[in-house]
Amino acid sequence: MITEIVEKNKLKQLRGLNNQKTSLGSSESNDKFITNTNAELGKIARVSKATVQRARRIKKENPEAYERVVKGESSWRAEYDNKRIDRI
C-alpha cells in the first residue's frame, strides 16, 4: 500500500512539472498536485504525520525496535525517544 501511494505521488509530481510553463513562472497550476505521502499514510492509519515519520526512521535504523512496536510491546514514541537517548 505504501508503495502505491508513493508511486501515485511521484506521478502527480511529474504531471505538475510537465504543466509548468517556465522554470521561473508561477507555480499556481501545480498547487493542486502537491501532496504529502506521510500525511496521506497517517490519515489511512489514523496517526499523525510525525508518527509515520518516526515509524519510517525506526524501521530503517532499528528493525528490532520496529518489530517490538508492530507486536504491540512498545510504542513509536518510546522507541524513537530510546533511539535519541542512545545517540547522546
C-alpha positions, 0 to 999 in steps of 0.5 A: 500500500505504501508503495502505491501511494508513493508511486501515485505521488511521484506521478502527480509530481511529474504531471505538475512539472510537465504543466509548468510553463517556465522554470521561473513562472508561477507555480499556481497550476501545480498547487493542486498536485502537491501532496504529502505521502506521510500525511496521506499514510497517517490519515489511512492509519489514523496517526499523525504525520510525525508518527509515520515519520518516526515509524519510517526512521525506526524501521530503517535504523532499528528493525528490532525496535520496529518489530517490538512496536508492530507486536504491540510491546512498545510504542513509536514514541518510546522507541524513537525517544530510546533511539535519541537517548542512545545517540547522546 
